[in-house]
Amino acid sequence: MSASQPIFVHVSTMLSDEESMVLNNEYFKGVQASELKHKNLSKRPRGQDRLARFIADTKGNGKFTAWLCHKEFTLLTYLVDLWVEPAMRQDGIDLYRDGANLGLCNMAYYCLRTFQSDHFLSGHLRRFQRMMIQRTQKSYREFWGRVFQDYHRVDKRTKDILVFFLGGEMKLGYEQLRKIPKRALDPALTTLFETCSHWRKRTDEPLKVVHDKSSSLAKDKWLWDMISSPALEERTIGVPGRQTTFPLNVIQTEFADSRSHLQLQLCDLVAGATAAWCRQFIDQSPPEDYVKRLGAAGTEELIIGQIWPSPEVEPDELGMKGWSGELVNFMSDQLTKLAKKPR
């Protein structure tokens, strides 16, 4: 919910060491820094020029991908996935069917801000985030108590939305909060999973993942190792255009210092540039010259997926017709089996 960093961008690259050095020498030779960082290079016009030319090159070589998360909207999706969906599942309703979960998130995001205000939604999401981090009775009461209070004072249209969330709390209770894993609000597992799935479709070669060790994902390596385990059953799940094939064909994951891996530094440049370009869709001010140059360079072409609000709610509009909770059920079943195996 940081106002200065409203967007999370997860970037990957398949560049070899040699290819990375070629790009570095072509666009960043002479940069006086121990490590390439977007926040440093983008401060000056010359650095912005280097970055825009670099992006124009990378978008055409098929070696980089970017996954976007609109942080505020992502929090709303977690509220639905962690509280509304499990409650509905207990009643035999698959909220994932035809992308109904995403349709609900889109509807709630736009309608709550329209019927009430931006502050109304962001205030509730801040309290939700605090509850999910602190995991205390006090933070639990502060979040759900405020939702309950607002339910009794708002118009019927808003009530019809809030009842989805309150219904989840009434059915699941405080025990649900105790069950949810720590760092459940970190989208990095999702974006890494989707990124590996993307490369899985484009190469038969085994994937060796090198991830920045400064990421909080390093704390959940045990979980990622299970998700990417070659011991998972072979299965292709999804609808045309949105399919995932298991196993992910990941044979190794290393968390490394970005100072020793030029590829990680180049990913930082792409991530920062992509986030800067996306700010124009959140901020009300017109895009600055740097952002316009990033757009002209083809930044958008690097994006392979996103968690981002849109006004679409119908399955065909969402591209989710035929989708279901099969992926979630499969992963839950597979991880349970792996956890029971002797180590």
N, C-alpha and C positions, 0 to 999 in steps of 0.2 A: 504493500500500500504506500510505498515511498513515492512522494510527489516528484522527486528528482529522477527516479528510475521506474517508470510505470510499465515498462516492457521487459520481459525476459526473452533472450534470444539464445538458442542452443545451435552452435555451428559445428559442422564436421567437414573433414577433408580426407581425400584419398591420395594426396600428394606424397610422392617418395621424397627421401632426403635430398636427392639431386634436384628434383623439380622445385622443391621449396627454396633451395639456394639460388636457383636461376631467377625465381620471382623476387626474392629478397635483393639480389644484386641489381635487378632491373629497376625496381621501384623504391627501394629503401636503402640503397647504398649511401653511406655517409651519414646516416642517422646516428646522432651522438646519444645513444642510450644502450644500457645493458640488455634491454628487453623491449620488443615492439609492443606498444600499448596504444589502443585507439584514443583513449582519453588524453594522452599526451600529444600524439601526432595531429589530432583534429583541432588543436588550439590555435594553430596558425595557418594562414592561407597556403603556404607551401606544402605543409603536411596534408591539408585537405585535398590539394591537387594530386599528391602522391596516392592518397587513398582512393579518390575517384577513378584515377587511371588504373589502379590495381583492381578495383571492383569491375571495371569494364572488361578487363582481361579474364578474371576468374569466372564471371557469369557465363562465359562461352566455352570453358574447357570441361565442364561437367564434373569437376573435381571437388566442388564445395556444395554444401546444403545448409539451409537455415530453417529452423523451426521457431515459430513465434508464440509467445504467450502474453496476452493482455492480462496483467496481473490481477486487476480488480475483477474482471470477468472470470478468470481462472478460479478465484476464491469462491465465486458464486457456483461454479460447476462442482467444486468440492462439497459445498453445502448440499447440493442436490445428490451427488454421488454417495456421500457418507451418511446422510440422514433421511432423505426422501426415498431414494431407490431401495435401501434395505427394508424400510417400513412397508413399502408397496410390495416388495418381494414376499414378505410374510403373508400378505393377502393374496398371493398368487398372481400378481401383476408384474410383467416384465417391462419396466420403464425404458429399457434400452431398445425395445422393439421399434423398428422404423425410426430410430433416433429421437424418440419422444423426450428423453432426458435433455438432449441438446435443444429441442424445440421449447421445452419448459424454461431452460436457462435464458434463451434469447428473449422469450416473451417477458420473463420476470425482469431482465436487465433493462429493457426499453420501457416497459410499462410502469415499473416502480419509479423510475426516474421521471417519467412523464406525469403520472398520477400524483406523485408526491414531489420529490426533488432529487438532485444528484446527491446531496448531503444525506438524505434519508437512506438511500441504498449504501453509500460508502460508510456511514456510521454503523449500520448493522454489520457490514462486512469486517470492519475494524474490530468490533466486539467478537465476531465469530473467529477471526484470526487469533485474537488474544485468548479466547477460550481453548482453541485447539493447541496453542503453545503452552499455556499455563496448566491446563488440565486440573483445575481446582473447582470445588463447589461454588466458590464466590464468582469466578469467571463464567461458570455455567449458568448461574442464576442471573448474572448481569446481561448475558446475551439473550437467553430465552425469555427472561422476564421482560426485557424491553420489547421483544417481538410480540409478546402477549399483550403488553400495555398498548402498543401501537395498533394491534388488531382491533381493540375496542374503541379506538378514536378515529380510525380512518374510514373512507367511503367504501361502499360495497365492492367496487372494482378491485381495490387494493386488498380487501379482506379475502377475495376469491383467490388471490395469489399467496398471501401469507398463510392461508390454511394448509397449503401443501407442506410448508416447513413445520408449522405447529403440529400437524398430524404426525410427522416423523418423530418429533420430540416426545409427544404423548405416548407413542407406541414403543419407542426404544429406551427413553429415559437416560439417566446419568450413566448407567452401565455401558451404553454405547460409546460414550466418550472414553471410558477406561479401556475399551477393546481396540480402539483405533490406534494403529502403530504411530510411534513418534515420527516427526518430520513428514507426516502424511500430506502436508501442504506443499511439499517440494515437488515441482513439476519435472525435475531432471530425470527421474526414472521413466516417466512417460515419454519425454522427448528423446531420450537415449534409445528406448525401446523402438519408437517409431523410426528413428534415424537408422538403426541397425536393420530394421525390416526393409527400409528403402534400399540399402546397399545389398541386402540379401537377394533382392529381386534382380540386381544388376551384375552380379558376379557369382560364379560357382566357387571362387577361391574362399578358403576359411578367413574369417574376419578376426584381426587382432586389434583390439581397442586400446587406445592410449587416451586417457582422460586427465584433465587438469586436477591435480591433487588438492588444490585449494577449494574445489567444489564441495558442497555438503554431501554430494553423492558418494564421496569416499567413505562416509560414515555408514552407508547402506550397501557397501560392496557385497556383503553376505547375501543380501536380497537380490541384487543384480546378478550375482553368480548363479542363483537358483533360476531366475527368469531366463537367463541366457544359457542355461545348462544344456549340453548336448544329449542329456538323458531324457529330455522331454519327448513325449510321443510325437511322431510325425503327423502333422495335421495342417490343413490350409483352411482358414476361417475368415469369413467376411463376405462382402458383396463385390461384384466386379468394380475394379478401380480402388477398392479399399480392403484388399485381402492381406492377411499375414500368414506366412508359412513358418511352421515350427519343425525342428529347432531353428534358432536364428543363425546358426552356423558360426557363432562366436566361439573361438577356441582359447582366447586369452584376453584378460582385461587388466591393464596396468594403470595405476594412478601416479602421474609423474609431475615433476617440477617443470613449469612452462619455460623456464630459463634454459633448460637443456633440450627442449624440443621446439624447433622453429615452426613446425606445423601448428602447435598449440598457439603460438604467438600470432600466426597468420589468421587462425580461427578467431582470436580476440579482435583483430582488425575488422574482419567481416561481421562479427557479432555487433561490435560497436557502431559500425557504419549502417547496418540494417536497422538497429534500434533508433539511430538518429533519423533515418529516412521515415520510419514508422511513426515518429512523434507527431508528424503533421496531421495524422488521422485522429489524434487525441487532443493536441493543443488547438486553441482557437486562432492563434496568430498565424499569418501566412508563412510558408516555408522560406527559410533563408537560402542564400545562394548555394551553400554547401549541400543542403538537402536537395535542391533542384538538380545539382550536378550528380548526386548519387542516384536520383531517379533516372536521369538521362543515361547514366552508366549501366542501367539494367539491374539494379539491386533487387527488384521484385522477382526477377527470374531465378534467384537463388532459393526462393522460399518453396519448401516442399510440404509444409503443413502448418497449422496454426490453431490456437485456442483463442478465438477472437469473436466478439459479439457481432451478430448480423440480424436483420429483421426477418429472416426466413424461419418458418416453423413447420412447414409441410414436408413430409418425407422426401418427395421428389425434389423439392427445392434444396433440401439439405444434402441430397445425394445419399440418403440413408435408407431408402426403400428396401425392405428385406433384412435389415440389420436386426440383431437381437443380442441378448446377454450371453450368447454362446462363448464369446472370447473370455469374458469374465469368469464364467463357470469353468471353462477349460483350464484357465490359469490357476484358479482356486484349487481345483482337483489335482493338477499336476504339482503345485507347490506343497500341498498336503502330503502327497505321496513321497516327494523328495525329502521332506522334513522327517518322515518316518524311517527313511533308509539309514542303516548304520554308516557312520563316517569313518 
